[in-house]
Amino acid sequence: MTEINSTDLGLASLQTEAFTQPELFAGDTPAPVTDYGILGSTLDDAGIPAWTPVYVDPSDRSITLASYDSGTPANSVYPNAITTVDIAAGSASTSSVPVYKAGMFNVDALKWPATFNTDALKFSAFAQADFAQIYVKRPEYQ
């Protein structure tokens, strides 16, 4: 008669999975609010990743990539919104793009333009913008 090895039956095992994408939200106040912007002809050839800080002009909803001008800070374009999805290169210039217009976000999860190259610039970017209701911080658990 064949004997079945039963020494390992019924023992629980431990498996782990790694999740490397940082959490987007860093708090619940203010509550996240979504809106939209219009891609415009200046950005229709370039792709924009999700979670990129952008400026949405309140008068015509046109989107401009955020940029910091270290030579003349007054010429900087400070963000007042964050893209919610990837925007493919070659999208129509009239494309409606969903954006976050309010919320508390993890500064390390955002896809910052290269000109925002220090923590100080990142933490102050939304505070400098007109019509910004976005706040950034580094969550305590990081």
DOMARPA-481644 format. One record per residue: x, y, z of N, C-alpha, C in turn; residue in one letter. Coordinates in Angstrom, 3 decimals. Layout:
% residues N
+----------+----------+----------+----------+----------+----------+----------+----------+----------+-------+
:       nX :       nY :       nZ :      caX :      caY :      caZ :       cX :       cY :       cZ : kolmi :
+----------+----------+----------+----------+----------+----------+----------+----------+----------+-------+
:        X :        Y :        Z :        X :        Y :        Z :        X :        Y :        Z :     A :
...
+----------+----------+----------+----------+----------+----------+----------+----------+----------+-------+
% end
This chain:
% residues 142
+----------+----------+----------+----------+----------+----------+----------+----------+----------+-------+
:       nX :       nY :       nZ :      caX :      caY :      caZ :       cX :       cY :       cZ : kolmi :
+----------+----------+----------+----------+----------+----------+----------+----------+----------+-------+
:    0.839 :   -1.153 :    0.000 :    0.000 :    0.000 :    0.000 :    0.900 :    1.237 :    0.000 :     M :
:    0.516 :    2.295 :   -0.811 :    1.282 :    3.519 :   -0.923 :    0.987 :    4.420 :    0.262 :     T :
:    2.048 :    4.953 :    0.837 :    1.874 :    5.830 :    1.982 :    1.980 :    7.287 :    1.514 :     E :
:    1.066 :    8.124 :    1.927 :    1.060 :    9.549 :    1.564 :    1.781 :   10.322 :    2.652 :     I :
:    2.720 :   11.166 :    2.206 :    3.464 :   12.001 :    3.156 :    2.536 :   13.108 :    3.648 :     N :
:    2.237 :   13.139 :    4.899 :    1.311 :   14.133 :    5.457 :    1.988 :   15.088 :    6.426 :     S :
:    3.296 :   15.167 :    6.395 :    3.994 :   16.018 :    7.362 :    3.818 :   17.507 :    7.063 :     T :
:    3.579 :   17.892 :    5.783 :    3.449 :   19.303 :    5.442 :    2.014 :   19.716 :    5.133 :     D :
:    1.095 :   18.821 :    5.233 :   -0.291 :   19.159 :    4.914 :   -0.882 :   20.087 :    5.967 :     L :
:   -1.589 :   21.085 :    5.508 :   -2.298 :   21.968 :    6.412 :   -1.455 :   23.058 :    7.051 :     G :
:   -0.168 :   23.150 :    6.691 :    0.669 :   24.206 :    7.260 :    0.563 :   25.464 :    6.403 :     L :
:    0.324 :   26.564 :    7.046 :    0.232 :   27.829 :    6.322 :    1.622 :   28.276 :    5.883 :     A :
:    1.656 :   28.948 :    4.767 :    2.931 :   29.487 :    4.305 :    2.785 :   30.989 :    4.122 :     S :
:    3.889 :   31.657 :    4.074 :    3.892 :   33.112 :    3.954 :    4.407 :   33.492 :    2.580 :     L :
:    3.648 :   34.354 :    1.909 :    4.095 :   34.887 :    0.630 :    4.122 :   36.396 :    0.745 :     Q :
:    5.061 :   36.999 :    0.083 :    5.123 :   38.458 :    0.092 :    5.106 :   38.961 :   -1.340 :     T :
:    4.552 :   40.135 :   -1.515 :    4.541 :   40.790 :   -2.808 :    5.069 :   42.192 :   -2.609 :     E :
:    5.771 :   42.667 :   -3.586 :    6.312 :   44.023 :   -3.511 :    5.449 :   44.953 :   -4.353 :     A :
:    5.157 :   46.110 :   -3.809 :    4.407 :   47.142 :   -4.516 :    5.267 :   48.392 :   -4.464 :     F :
:    5.812 :   48.781 :   -5.591 :    6.805 :   49.850 :   -5.582 :    6.247 :   51.220 :   -5.952 :     T :
:    5.020 :   51.290 :   -6.405 :    4.444 :   52.577 :   -6.767 :    4.039 :   53.320 :   -5.499 :     Q :
:    4.497 :   54.554 :   -5.314 :    4.130 :   55.272 :   -4.090 :    2.654 :   55.669 :   -4.094 :     P :
:    2.110 :   55.778 :   -2.920 :    0.719 :   56.187 :   -2.751 :    0.571 :   57.632 :   -3.212 :     E :
:   -0.427 :   57.913 :   -4.049 :   -0.634 :   59.256 :   -4.591 :   -1.116 :   60.234 :   -3.523 :     L :
:   -2.062 :   59.816 :   -2.729 :   -2.652 :   60.731 :   -1.750 :   -1.904 :   60.662 :   -0.427 :     F :
:   -1.770 :   61.828 :    0.206 :   -1.047 :   61.913 :    1.475 :   -1.957 :   62.371 :    2.600 :     A :
:   -3.231 :   62.424 :    2.352 :   -4.197 :   62.841 :    3.358 :   -5.564 :   62.995 :    2.724 :     G :
:   -6.568 :   63.268 :    3.550 :   -7.922 :   63.386 :    3.025 :   -8.504 :   64.794 :    3.137 :     D :
:   -7.673 :   65.739 :    3.530 :   -8.136 :   67.122 :    3.648 :   -7.157 :   68.037 :    2.947 :     T :
:   -7.585 :   68.761 :    1.958 :   -8.934 :   68.830 :    1.406 :   -9.243 :   67.589 :    0.574 :     P :
:  -10.529 :   67.357 :    0.390 :  -10.952 :   66.201 :   -0.402 :  -10.497 :   66.375 :   -1.848 :     A :
:  -10.124 :   65.284 :   -2.520 :   -9.735 :   65.381 :   -3.928 :  -10.909 :   65.861 :   -4.791 :     P :
:  -10.608 :   66.752 :   -5.705 :  -11.603 :   67.275 :   -6.634 :  -11.017 :   67.170 :   -8.029 :     V :
:  -11.803 :   66.649 :   -8.971 :  -11.341 :   66.568 :  -10.352 :  -12.040 :   67.613 :  -11.205 :     T :
:  -11.370 :   67.974 :  -12.275 :  -11.868 :   68.945 :  -13.240 :  -11.269 :   68.553 :  -14.582 :     D :
:  -11.203 :   69.472 :  -15.501 :  -10.581 :   69.157 :  -16.783 :   -9.855 :   70.371 :  -17.336 :     Y :
:   -8.948 :   70.103 :  -18.258 :   -8.257 :   71.138 :  -18.996 :   -8.236 :   70.726 :  -20.458 :     G :
:   -7.842 :   71.648 :  -21.328 :   -7.748 :   71.376 :  -22.757 :   -6.270 :   71.335 :  -23.127 :     I :
:   -5.877 :   70.273 :  -23.816 :   -4.472 :   70.037 :  -24.106 :   -3.824 :   71.188 :  -24.856 :     L :
:   -4.419 :   71.695 :  -25.894 :   -3.859 :   72.817 :  -26.640 :   -2.773 :   72.394 :  -27.622 :     G :
:   -2.501 :   73.255 :  -28.575 :   -1.577 :   72.913 :  -29.656 :   -0.124 :   72.837 :  -29.202 :     S :
:    0.227 :   73.484 :  -28.108 :    1.626 :   73.445 :  -27.669 :    2.011 :   72.116 :  -27.051 :     T :
:    1.039 :   71.334 :  -26.593 :    1.344 :   70.067 :  -25.931 :    0.840 :   68.842 :  -26.684 :     L :
:    0.187 :   69.034 :  -27.846 :   -0.427 :   67.885 :  -28.494 :    0.579 :   66.895 :  -29.077 :     D :
:    1.830 :   67.291 :  -29.282 :    2.836 :   66.373 :  -29.817 :    3.622 :   65.655 :  -28.727 :     D :
:    3.521 :   66.126 :  -27.512 :    4.296 :   65.543 :  -26.409 :    3.378 :   64.728 :  -25.512 :     A :
:    3.870 :   63.616 :  -25.048 :    3.111 :   62.841 :  -24.073 :    3.318 :   63.422 :  -22.683 :     G :
:    2.317 :   63.280 :  -21.842 :    2.409 :   63.755 :  -20.463 :    2.020 :   62.591 :  -19.558 :     I :
:    2.892 :   62.205 :  -18.640 :    2.524 :   61.101 :  -17.751 :    1.450 :   61.510 :  -16.737 :     P :
:    0.750 :   60.510 :  -16.250 :   -0.212 :   60.752 :  -15.172 :    0.542 :   61.297 :  -13.969 :     A :
:   -0.138 :   62.090 :  -13.189 :    0.373 :   62.656 :  -11.942 :    1.443 :   63.727 :  -12.179 :     W :
:    1.326 :   64.440 :  -13.301 :    2.259 :   65.519 :  -13.623 :    1.651 :   66.854 :  -13.208 :     T :
:    2.374 :   67.677 :  -12.454 :    1.884 :   69.014 :  -12.123 :    1.804 :   69.897 :  -13.383 :     P :
:    0.652 :   70.516 :  -13.583 :    0.417 :   71.384 :  -14.733 :   -0.312 :   72.636 :  -14.269 :     V :
:   -0.339 :   73.634 :  -15.151 :   -1.123 :   74.839 :  -14.897 :   -2.307 :   74.825 :  -15.855 :     Y :
:   -3.515 :   74.945 :  -15.310 :   -4.724 :   75.058 :  -16.121 :   -5.207 :   76.492 :  -16.012 :     V :
:   -5.203 :   77.194 :  -17.153 :   -5.632 :   78.587 :  -17.184 :   -7.140 :   78.646 :  -16.922 :     D :
:   -7.565 :   79.355 :  -15.879 :   -8.993 :   79.379 :  -15.553 :   -9.853 :   80.076 :  -16.609 :     P :
:   -9.260 :   80.907 :  -17.455 :  -10.056 :   81.635 :  -18.441 :  -10.419 :   80.788 :  -19.659 :     S :
:   -9.496 :   79.926 :  -20.118 :   -9.797 :   79.124 :  -21.312 :   -9.510 :   77.631 :  -21.131 :     D :
:   -9.096 :   77.238 :  -19.923 :   -8.811 :   75.845 :  -19.555 :   -7.624 :   75.234 :  -20.304 :     R :
:   -6.797 :   76.055 :  -20.931 :   -5.620 :   75.516 :  -21.620 :   -4.588 :   75.043 :  -20.599 :     S :
:   -3.918 :   73.942 :  -20.931 :   -2.934 :   73.337 :  -20.049 :   -1.534 :   73.751 :  -20.466 :     I :
:   -0.726 :   74.129 :  -19.476 :    0.688 :   74.431 :  -19.668 :    1.469 :   73.589 :  -18.683 :     T :
:    2.559 :   72.994 :  -19.137 :    3.400 :   72.248 :  -18.211 :    4.017 :   73.200 :  -17.199 :     L :
:    4.096 :   72.776 :  -15.972 :    4.740 :   73.585 :  -14.937 :    6.227 :   73.664 :  -15.223 :     A :
:    6.809 :   74.815 :  -14.949 :    8.262 :   74.976 :  -15.120 :    8.753 :   76.052 :  -14.174 :     S :
:    9.964 :   75.861 :  -13.695 :   10.580 :   76.840 :  -12.811 :   11.747 :   77.477 :  -13.545 :     Y :
:   11.752 :   78.798 :  -13.620 :   12.818 :   79.548 :  -14.274 :   13.736 :   80.085 :  -13.177 :     D :
:   14.880 :   79.429 :  -12.989 :   15.788 :   79.828 :  -11.907 :   16.420 :   81.186 :  -12.162 :     S :
:   16.576 :   81.568 :  -13.407 :   17.145 :   82.877 :  -13.724 :   16.181 :   84.014 :  -13.421 :     G :
:   14.924 :   83.826 :  -13.769 :   13.882 :   84.821 :  -13.527 :   12.658 :   84.107 :  -12.968 :     T :
:   12.613 :   83.904 :  -11.647 :   11.488 :   83.173 :  -11.060 :   10.111 :   83.738 :  -11.420 :     P :
:   10.029 :   85.028 :  -11.736 :    8.751 :   85.618 :  -12.115 :    8.228 :   85.037 :  -13.428 :     A :
:    9.104 :   84.452 :  -14.238 :    8.694 :   83.829 :  -15.503 :    8.295 :   82.360 :  -15.334 :     N :
:    8.328 :   81.868 :  -14.124 :    7.987 :   80.473 :  -13.865 :    6.493 :   80.241 :  -14.068 :     S :
:    6.150 :   79.013 :  -14.422 :    4.756 :   78.592 :  -14.531 :    4.513 :   77.624 :  -13.376 :     V :
:    3.817 :   78.102 :  -12.362 :    3.575 :   77.280 :  -11.178 :    2.316 :   76.446 :  -11.372 :     Y :
:    2.327 :   75.201 :  -10.919 :    1.184 :   74.316 :  -11.159 :   -0.005 :   74.640 :  -10.262 :     P :
:   -1.199 :   74.392 :  -10.801 :   -2.416 :   74.488 :  -10.003 :   -3.305 :   73.265 :  -10.206 :     N :
:   -2.755 :   72.238 :  -10.874 :   -3.507 :   71.008 :  -11.132 :   -2.519 :   69.856 :  -11.332 :     A :
:   -3.047 :   68.628 :  -11.323 :   -2.237 :   67.427 :  -11.530 :   -2.993 :   66.532 :  -12.507 :     I :
:   -2.317 :   66.063 :  -13.549 :   -2.982 :   65.169 :  -14.504 :   -3.361 :   63.864 :  -13.813 :     T :
:   -4.495 :   63.297 :  -14.214 :   -4.959 :   62.055 :  -13.585 :   -4.646 :   60.817 :  -14.418 :     T :
:   -4.361 :   60.995 :  -15.694 :   -4.104 :   59.874 :  -16.606 :   -2.916 :   60.215 :  -17.502 :     V :
:   -2.343 :   59.176 :  -18.131 :   -1.317 :   59.402 :  -19.144 :   -1.967 :   60.026 :  -20.372 :     D :
:   -1.303 :   61.012 :  -20.952 :   -1.771 :   61.628 :  -22.190 :   -0.804 :   61.204 :  -23.284 :     I :
:   -1.300 :   60.488 :  -24.245 :   -0.449 :   59.938 :  -25.302 :    0.069 :   61.041 :  -26.213 :     A :
:    1.309 :   60.868 :  -26.670 :    1.865 :   61.792 :  -27.657 :    0.999 :   61.734 :  -28.906 :     A :
:    0.768 :   62.879 :  -29.525 :   -0.048 :   62.935 :  -30.729 :   -1.531 :   63.066 :  -30.458 :     G :
:   -1.915 :   63.292 :  -29.199 :   -3.333 :   63.491 :  -28.889 :   -3.810 :   64.780 :  -29.552 :     S :
:   -5.086 :   64.822 :  -29.882 :   -5.639 :   66.017 :  -30.527 :   -5.502 :   67.225 :  -29.620 :     A :
:   -5.244 :   68.387 :  -30.227 :   -5.031 :   69.597 :  -29.435 :   -6.294 :   70.048 :  -28.715 :     S :
:   -7.420 :   69.505 :  -29.078 :   -8.671 :   69.848 :  -28.394 :   -9.043 :   68.807 :  -27.347 :     T :
:   -8.124 :   67.894 :  -27.043 :   -8.408 :   66.827 :  -26.082 :   -8.713 :   67.387 :  -24.703 :     S :
:   -9.756 :   66.862 :  -24.116 :  -10.098 :   67.198 :  -22.746 :   -9.302 :   66.270 :  -21.832 :     S :
:   -8.597 :   66.851 :  -20.892 :   -7.710 :   66.097 :  -20.019 :   -8.220 :   66.204 :  -18.578 :     V :
:   -8.493 :   65.066 :  -17.918 :   -8.927 :   65.142 :  -16.520 :   -7.754 :   65.495 :  -15.612 :     P :
:   -8.014 :   66.374 :  -14.667 :   -6.977 :   66.814 :  -13.726 :   -7.556 :   66.881 :  -12.317 :     V :
:   -6.668 :   66.729 :  -11.344 :   -7.033 :   67.013 :   -9.961 :   -6.855 :   68.515 :   -9.751 :     Y :
:   -7.855 :   69.156 :   -9.152 :   -7.777 :   70.586 :   -8.856 :   -7.684 :   70.854 :   -7.359 :     K :
:   -7.873 :   69.825 :   -6.545 :   -7.766 :   69.987 :   -5.096 :   -7.399 :   68.643 :   -4.493 :     A :
:   -6.721 :   68.704 :   -3.357 :   -6.378 :   67.491 :   -2.639 :   -5.040 :   67.611 :   -1.940 :     G :
:   -4.727 :   66.582 :   -1.143 :   -3.454 :   66.481 :   -0.429 :   -2.696 :   65.320 :   -1.058 :     M :
:   -1.537 :   65.621 :   -1.682 :   -0.809 :   64.636 :   -2.473 :    0.579 :   64.356 :   -1.915 :     F :
:    1.052 :   63.151 :   -2.182 :    2.395 :   62.725 :   -1.815 :    3.385 :   63.371 :   -2.782 :     N :
:    4.250 :   64.217 :   -2.286 :    5.195 :   64.949 :   -3.129 :    6.094 :   64.000 :   -3.918 :     V :
:    6.380 :   62.824 :   -3.382 :    7.264 :   61.875 :   -4.048 :    6.564 :   61.053 :   -5.125 :     D :
:    5.242 :   61.059 :   -5.153 :    4.500 :   60.301 :   -6.165 :    4.306 :   61.092 :   -7.452 :     A :
:    4.424 :   62.401 :   -7.380 :    4.176 :   63.233 :   -8.555 :    5.336 :   63.152 :   -9.541 :     L :
:    5.010 :   63.309 :  -10.811 :    6.004 :   63.283 :  -11.901 :    6.428 :   64.724 :  -12.191 :     K :
:    7.328 :   65.231 :  -11.378 :    7.730 :   66.627 :  -11.450 :    8.533 :   66.916 :  -12.708 :     W :
:    8.299 :   68.064 :  -13.355 :    9.179 :   68.491 :  -14.443 :   10.602 :   68.675 :  -13.907 :     P :
:   11.578 :   68.512 :  -14.767 :   12.986 :   68.533 :  -14.357 :   13.393 :   69.842 :  -13.688 :     A :
:   12.731 :   70.941 :  -13.995 :   13.118 :   72.226 :  -13.412 :   12.775 :   72.331 :  -11.928 :     T :
:   11.869 :   71.493 :  -11.450 :   11.571 :   71.443 :  -10.012 :   12.487 :   70.374 :   -9.415 :     F :
:   13.743 :   70.740 :   -9.230 :   14.785 :   69.760 :   -8.910 :   15.182 :   69.705 :   -7.438 :     N :
:   14.499 :   70.434 :   -6.578 :   14.793 :   70.367 :   -5.147 :   13.482 :   70.185 :   -4.371 :     T :
:   13.602 :   69.664 :   -3.178 :   12.415 :   69.536 :   -2.331 :   11.787 :   70.891 :   -2.044 :     D :
:   12.603 :   71.903 :   -1.845 :   12.070 :   73.237 :   -1.548 :   11.187 :   73.747 :   -2.685 :     A :
:   11.622 :   73.550 :   -3.935 :   10.811 :   73.985 :   -5.078 :    9.519 :   73.181 :   -5.178 :     L :
:    9.611 :   71.893 :   -4.927 :    8.423 :   71.041 :   -5.011 :    7.401 :   71.395 :   -3.935 :     K :
:    7.879 :   71.606 :   -2.718 :    6.961 :   71.904 :   -1.619 :    6.314 :   73.280 :   -1.751 :     F :
:    6.974 :   74.203 :   -2.423 :    6.408 :   75.549 :   -2.561 :    5.701 :   75.777 :   -3.887 :     S :
:    5.760 :   74.840 :   -4.813 :    5.233 :   75.046 :   -6.170 :    3.758 :   75.411 :   -6.179 :     A :
:    2.929 :   74.638 :   -5.516 :    1.486 :   74.898 :   -5.550 :    1.116 :   76.125 :   -4.731 :     F :
:    1.919 :   76.455 :   -3.728 :    1.653 :   77.653 :   -2.925 :    1.869 :   78.929 :   -3.738 :     A :
:    2.706 :   78.848 :   -4.761 :    2.998 :   80.015 :   -5.601 :    1.948 :   80.244 :   -6.686 :     Q :
:    1.164 :   79.225 :   -6.998 :    0.243 :   79.296 :   -8.132 :   -1.057 :   80.004 :   -7.783 :     A :
:   -1.645 :   80.610 :   -8.818 :   -2.983 :   81.180 :   -8.682 :   -4.006 :   80.047 :   -8.747 :     D :
:   -5.056 :   80.158 :   -8.003 :   -6.181 :   79.222 :   -8.044 :   -5.785 :   77.802 :   -7.652 :     F :
:   -4.800 :   77.638 :   -6.805 :   -4.365 :   76.303 :   -6.404 :   -5.011 :   75.900 :   -5.085 :     A :
:   -5.575 :   74.708 :   -5.065 :   -6.124 :   74.122 :   -3.846 :   -5.468 :   72.778 :   -3.600 :     Q :
:   -4.252 :   72.650 :   -4.093 :   -3.498 :   71.410 :   -3.958 :   -2.385 :   71.633 :   -2.950 :     I :
:   -2.211 :   70.634 :   -2.099 :   -1.171 :   70.664 :   -1.081 :   -0.346 :   69.396 :   -1.216 :     Y :
:    0.941 :   69.504 :   -0.940 :    1.824 :   68.333 :   -1.012 :    2.564 :   68.167 :    0.302 :     V :
:    2.812 :   66.928 :    0.640 :    3.608 :   66.619 :    1.808 :    4.194 :   65.235 :    1.627 :     K :
:    5.108 :   64.903 :    2.476 :    5.688 :   63.562 :    2.491 :    4.993 :   62.797 :    3.617 :     R :
:    4.280 :   61.721 :    3.283 :    3.548 :   60.983 :    4.320 :    4.467 :   60.466 :    5.410 :     P :
:    3.942 :   60.351 :    6.610 :    4.724 :   59.914 :    7.761 :    5.234 :   58.490 :    7.615 :     E :
:    4.536 :   57.662 :    6.863 :    4.914 :   56.257 :    6.761 :    6.058 :   56.006 :    5.800 :     Y :
:    6.532 :   57.013 :    5.110 :    7.638 :   56.803 :    4.177 :    8.959 :   56.872 :    4.859 :     Q :
+----------+----------+----------+----------+----------+----------+----------+----------+----------+-------+
% end
